[in-house]
Amino acid sequence: MVSTNDLTGVGGGMPRSSSHNDILQADAPVAVLSNDPSATANMPGAPRILRRPRSFQPLTPEAVAAQTVQSVPAPIASPTPQQEQIVQQQAALAAEHHARLRAEAEAQAQAREAQVHEAGTRETHDRGTQEAQAANTASLPTIRVSLPDTNSLREQRERTMLTNNELDKLRWSVQVLKFVERMRASETEIDESVQIWIEEAITEIIQCASHPQPKPEALYARGDLLASGAFPTYVSKDLRSAFSDFERSARMGWAPSWFRIGRDYEMLGDIARARAAYGRGVNLSDVGCMYRIGMAKMLGQLEVPEDMPGGASLLQAAADASTVDTPHPAYVYGLILTGELPSVPIPLEYFASPDQPSPTYESLMPLGREYLQRAAYLNLPAAQSKCGWCYEHAQLSFPFDPLMSVQYYSAASQGGEPEADMALSKWFLCGAEGCFDKNESLAWTFAERAAKHRIPTAEFAMGYYLEVGIGTKIDLVAARAWYGRAAAQGNTDAAQRLAALESSQSEALSRAQHQAHLHERLYSVHQEARKGLQETQSTRGDLARRRTLMMAEASARRRRAPQGAHAPRATPPNLHIPSLPATARPMRAPQSFSDMGYQPRNDKDCIIC
């Protein structure tokens, strides 16, 4: 057999001089025995034949004579039968070898082609799916504005590093601190990269505000940082220095600072200066100041003469100008329009328009719904929870829509609203026909989170779930403990179950009794809300269902609240809005000015000299 090196003329196989046998075999046909599949990829049916290359050494006269003699057929001896048999066997082996190589090469080529086709098909399918989902998503309502997250903050940081613009760095720093506060409010774990950004952001804010000619925005940011005390590891709470920063930035034209100044004066009882500060903010169209003076005119506060038309006008202007930082005016104005705040008595004639010369609460509800959804869109958890309740019970011109209800409740839950957690627990306890199945594990998770905020209905739910075995194992001892906590807060259902369990003649609730309670208390309520509504209003296809469940599961994954995490809120003086009847609104209504969004953490000890 001839080696590959002999055929190609490389390596040590090529002789330096021609021998007689070399010349005799120079024209003998040989088959390619390369193991490279690519060499046989385009091979025809029969093995490809090459001829052995002649020696590069010049032939001697004797060799030429020998070649001439060999070229004459007569003298050549006929091969013996044994030699012919050997040649035939070698040819057969070579043909078999090449056939195998060709088959392997063809198989590999087909496999590569199949992979390319499969990749192209997958890419086309994925692209088509993404386009279809994008088209369907566009038809779904966007219930809240997108706030900065870790990825967007990282991209913003990279852009600011490239531009090296101090104002851009300052605004990025402010967004980082707001993001951290949102994560803390929702008990969500904070990434290590964000932990590093905190120090970077605080350093940037302090440096910008310490400049010989600081920007008013930087002074306001440092004042907010000093007043909040939210990052004591880096900056201690200092209300006096914060007030100084607010005052300097306000006199430099930064409108939001006037509201902070007015609020501090109001908390100190200096009503005249508070009113003056709010008034200057109104002149600069600050949302918070317009809202505060508008409420004062309607309720006769801040020693301002009662002026219903003027107050309603200012409140509407504040609601229209609501922002992510100040979403409460839109929420409160929506409650007023829908008749959900009877303690703010605005005569209906003040809402008259050419289209509605004699308005009623019924006719104003669609407009009120728009303002409620606007506040929810601006990520106000109370408004999101309210919209979830309205979609669940088909109230205030909202249709019955379980998917939208769960989406709004999930958004409120992620914003730290415990009432929304309890509402989600009820939804997943029973499910919604045609929308999503019941999920007892999620029902337990949301009830547990709400119960740790000491909500009586959630504490009762924990006892009930432990008694029946919903999302957890049956544990009557723990059930009695939870029933006791709820009963101590006045929950009558918990008191009844506690008495029943303590009675020697009573047994724990069975699954059959549980189903009867569901039909009595939840299914019937949802069926009543569904009446008179088209089925198409309650569903928007698989994509809406997927988005609903994704939002609920994302809310369920956030870190659970610590025991007793719901701290009492400070109540600024001279503004108290009574709570609403439970039948009108199950969620807690704004109780005070601070409940409407303007209390910076514990500022009741504010001392300004």
QUIHU-V348846 format. One record per backbone hydrogen bond with DSSP energy under -0.5 kcal/mol. CO is the residue of the C=O (numbers start at 1). NH is the residue of the N-H. If there is no record, write none. Layout:
# QUIHU-V348846
CO&NH ; CO&NH
This chain:
# QUIHU-V348846
3&7 ; 4&8 ; 5&9 ; 5&10 ; 10&13 ; 13&15 ; 19&23 ; 20&24 ; 21&25 ; 23&26 ; 25&28 ; 28&52 ; 30&50 ; 35&37 ; 36&39 ; 37&40 ; 38&41 ; 40&43 ; 48&32 ; 50&30 ; 60&64 ; 61&65 ; 62&66 ; 63&67 ; 64&68 ; 65&69 ; 66&70 ; 67&71 ; 68&72 ; 69&72 ; 71&73 ; 72&76 ; 73&76 ; 80&84 ; 81&85 ; 82&86 ; 83&87 ; 84&88 ; 85&89 ; 86&90 ; 87&91 ; 88&92 ; 89&93 ; 90&94 ; 91&95 ; 92&96 ; 93&97 ; 94&98 ; 95&99 ; 96&100 ; 97&101 ; 98&102 ; 99&103 ; 100&104 ; 101&105 ; 102&106 ; 103&107 ; 104&108 ; 105&109 ; 106&110 ; 107&111 ; 108&112 ; 109&113 ; 110&114 ; 111&115 ; 112&116 ; 113&117 ; 114&118 ; 115&119 ; 116&120 ; 117&121 ; 118&122 ; 119&123 ; 120&124 ; 121&125 ; 122&126 ; 123&127 ; 124&128 ; 125&129 ; 126&130 ; 127&131 ; 128&132 ; 129&133 ; 130&134 ; 131&135 ; 132&136 ; 133&137 ; 134&138 ; 135&139 ; 136&139 ; 136&140 ; 137&140 ; 141&143 ; 145&147 ; 149&153 ; 150&154 ; 151&155 ; 152&156 ; 153&157 ; 154&158 ; 155&159 ; 156&160 ; 157&161 ; 158&162 ; 159&163 ; 160&164 ; 164&166 ; 165&169 ; 166&170 ; 167&171 ; 168&172 ; 169&173 ; 170&174 ; 171&175 ; 172&176 ; 173&177 ; 174&178 ; 175&179 ; 176&180 ; 177&181 ; 178&182 ; 179&183 ; 180&184 ; 181&185 ; 182&186 ; 183&188 ; 184&187 ; 187&559 ; 191&195 ; 192&196 ; 193&197 ; 194&198 ; 195&199 ; 196&200 ; 197&201 ; 198&202 ; 199&203 ; 200&204 ; 201&205 ; 202&206 ; 203&207 ; 204&208 ; 205&209 ; 206&210 ; 208&211 ; 211&214 ; 215&219 ; 216&220 ; 217&221 ; 218&222 ; 219&223 ; 220&224 ; 221&225 ; 222&226 ; 223&227 ; 224&228 ; 225&229 ; 226&238 ; 229&232 ; 231&234 ; 231&235 ; 238&242 ; 239&243 ; 240&244 ; 241&245 ; 242&246 ; 243&247 ; 244&248 ; 245&249 ; 246&250 ; 247&251 ; 248&252 ; 249&254 ; 250&253 ; 253&255 ; 254&257 ; 255&258 ; 255&259 ; 256&260 ; 257&261 ; 258&262 ; 259&263 ; 260&264 ; 261&265 ; 262&266 ; 263&267 ; 264&268 ; 265&269 ; 265&270 ; 266&269 ; 269&271 ; 270&274 ; 271&275 ; 272&276 ; 273&277 ; 274&278 ; 275&279 ; 276&280 ; 277&281 ; 278&282 ; 279&283 ; 280&284 ; 281&286 ; 282&285 ; 286&290 ; 287&291 ; 288&292 ; 289&293 ; 290&294 ; 291&295 ; 292&296 ; 293&297 ; 294&298 ; 295&299 ; 296&300 ; 296&301 ; 297&307 ; 301&304 ; 307&311 ; 308&312 ; 309&313 ; 310&314 ; 311&315 ; 312&316 ; 313&317 ; 314&318 ; 315&319 ; 316&320 ; 317&321 ; 319&322 ; 326&323 ; 327&330 ; 327&331 ; 328&332 ; 329&333 ; 330&334 ; 331&335 ; 332&336 ; 333&337 ; 334&338 ; 335&340 ; 335&341 ; 336&339 ; 341&344 ; 343&345 ; 344&346 ; 345&347 ; 347&350 ; 348&351 ; 349&352 ; 356&353 ; 356&359 ; 360&364 ; 361&365 ; 364&368 ; 365&369 ; 366&370 ; 367&371 ; 368&372 ; 369&373 ; 370&374 ; 371&375 ; 372&376 ; 373&377 ; 374&378 ; 375&380 ; 376&379 ; 377&145 ; 379&381 ; 380&384 ; 381&385 ; 382&386 ; 383&387 ; 384&388 ; 385&389 ; 386&390 ; 387&391 ; 388&392 ; 389&393 ; 390&394 ; 390&395 ; 391&401 ; 395&398 ; 399&401 ; 401&405 ; 402&406 ; 403&407 ; 404&408 ; 405&409 ; 406&410 ; 407&411 ; 408&412 ; 409&413 ; 410&414 ; 411&415 ; 412&417 ; 413&416 ; 416&418 ; 417&420 ; 417&421 ; 418&422 ; 419&423 ; 420&424 ; 421&425 ; 422&426 ; 423&427 ; 424&428 ; 425&429 ; 426&430 ; 427&430 ; 427&431 ; 428&439 ; 432&435 ; 432&436 ; 436&432 ; 439&443 ; 440&444 ; 441&445 ; 442&446 ; 443&447 ; 444&448 ; 445&449 ; 446&450 ; 447&451 ; 448&452 ; 450&453 ; 450&455 ; 451&454 ; 452&564 ; 452&565 ; 454&456 ; 455&459 ; 456&460 ; 457&461 ; 458&462 ; 459&463 ; 460&464 ; 461&465 ; 462&466 ; 463&467 ; 464&468 ; 465&469 ; 465&470 ; 466&475 ; 469&471 ; 475&479 ; 476&480 ; 477&481 ; 478&482 ; 479&483 ; 480&484 ; 481&485 ; 482&486 ; 483&487 ; 484&488 ; 485&489 ; 486&489 ; 486&491 ; 487&490 ; 490&492 ; 491&495 ; 492&496 ; 493&497 ; 494&498 ; 495&499 ; 496&500 ; 497&501 ; 498&502 ; 499&503 ; 503&506 ; 510&514 ; 511&515 ; 512&516 ; 513&517 ; 514&518 ; 515&519 ; 516&520 ; 517&521 ; 518&522 ; 518&523 ; 519&524 ; 522&526 ; 523&527 ; 524&528 ; 525&529 ; 526&530 ; 527&531 ; 530&533 ; 534&537 ; 535&538 ; 535&539 ; 538&403 ; 540&544 ; 541&545 ; 542&546 ; 543&547 ; 544&548 ; 545&549 ; 546&550 ; 547&551 ; 548&552 ; 549&553 ; 550&554 ; 551&555 ; 552&556 ; 553&557 ; 554&558 ; 555&558 ; 562&565 ; 565&567 ; 570&572 ; 572&575 ; 575&593 ; 576&578 ; 581&584 ; 581&585 ; 591&577 ; 592&596 ; 593&596 ; 593&598 ; 594&597 ; 601&603 ; 603&606 ; 607&609
